[in-house]
Amino acid sequence: MVDTAHVDEFKIAAGHYATGVVAVTSLSDEGPLGFTCQTFTSLSLDPLLVSFSATHGGSSWPKILAEGIVAINVLSNEQTQVANALARSGSEKFAGVSWAPGENGCPLITGALATIEGSILDVARYGDHDIAIIGVDSFSASRGEPLLYFRGNFGTFSSE
């Protein structure tokens, strides 16, 4: 096992893997909740399950977990501002972020390439992160290009 003195070097190595960018959102009595996430994946087709990892000690994740429902918004290459807004701490994350409530009430971000709504079925803690398993209740998709994260920066992909 690598010791913690090498964490920064590990971040550089792991950063060489390009990922998509999603916004995990929910809604509480206090308003919309959300965070930017690069660890989203499709998990199962039967039943329909997806998963993501969230920082265990984050400010938004415990509140979202308490709600028990989420929307996962796959961000487009035109949504760097949304990704940056939801990546910061504080209560004003959604200032300037356009959204509408989904079927389960969670914020669906305007312009997202795809949205997946569901219930949190299970959570397991590993190290400083929680892995959440989501049962899919509804979803939609549109055309466009994804927002990517690579070597600590947002970027784009073109299928042409």
C-alpha positions as CSV (number, residue, x, y, z in Angstrom):
1,M,0.0,0.0,0.0
2,V,1.3,3.5,-0.9
3,D,2.0,5.7,2.1
4,T,0.3,9.1,2.4
5,A,3.5,10.9,1.6
6,H,2.9,10.0,-2.0
7,V,-0.7,11.3,-2.3
8,D,0.2,14.2,-4.5
9,E,2.1,12.0,-6.9
10,F,-0.9,9.6,-6.9
11,K,-3.3,12.4,-7.8
12,I,-1.0,13.2,-10.8
13,A,-1.1,9.6,-12.0
14,A,-4.8,9.2,-11.5
15,G,-5.4,12.5,-13.2
16,H,-4.2,11.0,-16.4
17,Y,-7.5,9.2,-16.7
18,A,-10.1,11.4,-18.5
19,T,-13.6,11.2,-16.9
20,G,-17.0,12.7,-17.7
21,V,-18.4,15.3,-15.4
22,V,-21.8,15.1,-13.6
23,A,-23.7,17.2,-11.2
24,V,-25.3,15.2,-8.4
25,T,-28.4,17.1,-7.2
26,S,-31.2,16.8,-4.6
27,L,-33.7,19.1,-3.0
28,S,-34.2,19.8,0.6
29,D,-36.6,22.1,2.5
30,E,-33.7,24.7,2.5
31,G,-33.4,24.6,-1.3
32,P,-31.4,22.8,-4.0
33,L,-28.3,20.7,-3.1
34,G,-25.5,19.6,-5.4
35,F,-21.9,18.8,-6.1
36,T,-19.7,18.1,-9.1
37,C,-18.6,14.5,-9.5
38,Q,-16.2,12.7,-11.8
39,T,-16.8,9.2,-10.4
40,F,-20.2,8.4,-12.0
41,T,-20.7,5.0,-13.7
42,S,-23.4,2.8,-15.0
43,L,-23.5,-0.3,-12.7
44,S,-26.2,-2.7,-13.8
45,L,-28.8,-3.1,-16.5
46,D,-31.0,-5.6,-14.6
47,P,-32.0,-3.9,-12.4
48,L,-31.0,-0.4,-13.7
49,L,-28.4,0.8,-11.2
50,V,-25.8,3.6,-11.4
51,S,-23.1,4.6,-8.8
52,F,-20.9,7.5,-7.9
53,S,-18.4,8.3,-5.1
54,A,-18.7,11.3,-2.8
55,T,-16.3,12.8,-0.3
56,H,-17.4,11.4,3.1
57,G,-16.8,14.7,4.8
58,G,-18.1,17.0,2.1
59,S,-20.7,19.6,3.0
60,S,-23.3,18.7,0.3
61,W,-23.2,14.9,0.3
62,P,-24.5,14.3,3.9
63,K,-27.5,16.5,3.1
64,I,-28.2,14.8,-0.2
65,L,-27.8,11.4,1.5
66,A,-30.4,12.4,4.1
67,E,-32.9,13.2,1.4
68,G,-32.5,9.7,-0.1
69,I,-33.2,10.8,-3.7
70,V,-30.9,12.2,-6.4
71,A,-30.7,13.4,-10.0
72,I,-27.5,12.9,-11.9
73,N,-26.9,15.5,-14.6
74,V,-24.4,14.6,-17.3
75,L,-22.9,18.0,-18.1
76,S,-22.2,19.2,-21.6
77,N,-19.0,20.8,-22.9
78,E,-20.8,24.2,-22.5
79,Q,-21.4,23.8,-18.8
80,T,-17.9,24.4,-17.3
81,Q,-19.5,27.3,-15.3
82,V,-22.1,24.9,-13.8
83,A,-19.3,22.4,-12.9
84,N,-17.3,25.1,-11.2
85,A,-20.3,26.5,-9.3
86,L,-21.3,23.2,-7.8
87,A,-17.7,22.3,-7.0
88,R,-17.4,25.2,-4.6
89,S,-18.5,25.2,-0.9
90,G,-21.3,27.3,0.4
91,S,-25.0,27.8,0.2
92,E,-25.1,29.9,-3.1
93,K,-24.0,27.0,-5.4
94,F,-27.1,27.3,-7.6
95,A,-26.8,31.1,-8.1
96,G,-26.8,31.5,-11.9
97,V,-27.5,27.8,-12.5
98,S,-30.7,27.2,-14.4
99,W,-32.7,24.1,-13.4
100,A,-36.2,22.7,-13.2
101,P,-37.5,20.0,-10.8
102,G,-37.5,16.4,-12.1
103,E,-40.1,13.7,-11.5
104,N,-38.7,13.1,-8.1
105,G,-38.3,16.9,-7.3
106,C,-34.5,16.9,-7.7
107,P,-32.9,19.7,-9.8
108,L,-32.5,18.8,-13.5
109,I,-29.9,21.2,-14.8
110,T,-30.9,23.0,-18.0
111,G,-28.7,21.9,-20.9
112,A,-27.4,18.7,-19.4
113,L,-26.7,15.9,-21.9
114,A,-28.6,13.4,-19.9
115,T,-30.4,13.2,-16.6
116,I,-30.9,10.1,-14.4
117,E,-33.3,10.3,-11.4
118,G,-33.3,7.7,-8.6
119,S,-33.2,6.6,-5.0
120,I,-30.2,5.9,-2.9
121,L,-30.3,2.2,-2.3
122,D,-27.0,1.6,-0.5
123,V,-23.9,3.5,0.6
124,A,-20.5,2.0,1.6
125,R,-17.6,3.9,3.0
126,Y,-14.1,3.3,1.7
127,G,-11.3,5.5,2.9
128,D,-12.4,9.1,2.7
129,H,-15.2,8.5,0.2
130,D,-18.7,6.9,0.2
131,I,-19.8,4.8,-2.8
132,A,-23.5,5.3,-3.5
133,I,-25.7,2.8,-5.4
134,I,-28.7,4.4,-7.0
135,G,-31.8,2.6,-8.3
136,V,-32.8,4.3,-11.5
137,D,-36.4,5.5,-11.6
138,S,-36.3,7.7,-14.8
139,F,-33.9,9.1,-17.3
140,S,-33.6,11.2,-20.4
141,A,-30.9,12.0,-23.0
142,S,-30.2,14.6,-25.6
143,R,-27.6,15.3,-28.2
144,G,-24.3,17.2,-27.6
145,E,-20.7,16.7,-26.5
146,P,-19.7,16.0,-22.9
147,L,-17.7,18.0,-20.5
148,L,-14.5,16.1,-19.5
149,Y,-12.0,16.3,-16.6
150,F,-8.4,15.5,-17.3
151,R,-5.2,16.4,-15.4
152,G,-7.0,18.8,-13.1
153,N,-8.8,20.8,-15.9
154,F,-12.1,20.7,-17.7
155,G,-12.0,20.0,-21.4
156,T,-14.1,18.8,-24.3
157,F,-14.4,15.9,-26.7
158,S,-15.5,16.0,-30.3
159,S,-16.9,13.0,-32.0
160,E,-16.1,14.5,-35.4
